[in-house]
Amino acid sequence: MEPVEGESVYGASVITVPVQTHLAVFGLKGALRPKDQNNYSFLQQAAVRENSKLPEELYEPFDRMRVVANSGWFNNTRQIYRTVVPYRLRKKLAPASSFIVEKVL
């Protein structure tokens, strides 16, 4: 998480983390949504243009975290729920499902 100086979309100077770190945190919790996939693709293109690339082994902990976070019964149940139950119904069920998740975890 070493800070680096970058440039925002409007050309302003900002302090951020390397583009590889941004890429490493994608997908740490659940599958990438379509809008996340678009952002991920954009960052991959930026990473190709990046001159100072950090060693891949520095990002191994992110890969291990991704495997742990996206496995197990809770994550699998969540994926099935999101696949089977339509969004409009999930929105109506949100108060009850939030309560259940808090009690289980």
N, C-alpha and C positions, 0 to 999 in steps of 0.2 A: 504494500500500500504506500510505496514511496511516492510522495507528491511530485508532480511534474507541471510545468507551465504549458498550457494549451491555449487554443483559440476557440471561442464560442461561434455559433452559427452567424452571429452578427459582427464577428471580427474582434470582439472584446477579449482581452487577456484574462484567463482564468487559471486557477490552481485545480488540478484534477489528478487522476491516477493514470498510469499507462493504459493504452488501448487494450493490451492483452489482459489486463486486470478486469476491465469492463466486460470483455468477452468471457472471462472465466466465471463471472458471477451469474451469467445467463443460465437459466434452467436449474438453479439451485433448489427451487421449490416448484415442483410440478412441471408439466409440459409447457413448451413455449406456445403462446397464443399467436395468431397470425400477425398482430401488430408487433409482438416481440420478435418474431422471425424476420420481419422487415428491418427492425433496428439492428438485429444481430448481423444480417447481411451487410448493412451499411457499415457497421463497425469492422467486419471482416475486410471490406474493401479498404478501409482506413488503415488497418493493420498491415496490409500488403505494402502500402506506401510508407509505412513507418521505418525510419532509418535505424533506430536503436531498439533492437529486439532483445528481450530478456530471455534467459534460458528456460526451456519448457519445464524442467524439473521444479522450478519455483512454483509452478501452478498445479503440481500434483495434488496438494491438499484440497484444492477446489474440486478436482475430479473425484477424489474420495468422498468429499462431502456431498457431491451431486448424487453419487451412487446410493449413499445412506439415506439422503433426504427423499429420493424418488423410489424407494423400495419399502417393503413392509406392508402389513395389512391396512394401516390407516391410509397410506397414499393410494394403494390399489382400490380401496373402497371409495375414496374421493374421486378417483378417475372414472370409476364405473358410474357413480352418482352424477357426475358432470356430463357423461356421455348419454345416459339413459333419461335423466329428468330434464325437460325443456327449461330454458333460461327463465321464462316468465313464471313458471311454477317454482323454480329454485328461489327466485326473488321473493315470492310470497312466503316460502318456507324458511327464509333466512333467519328470522328470530328464533324459531324452534331449533333449526340445525346448529346455529351458533351456540345455543344453550347446551345441546348435546355434546358438541365438540369440546366445550369448556369442561364439562363433567367427565368426559372420557380421558382427556389429556390432563 
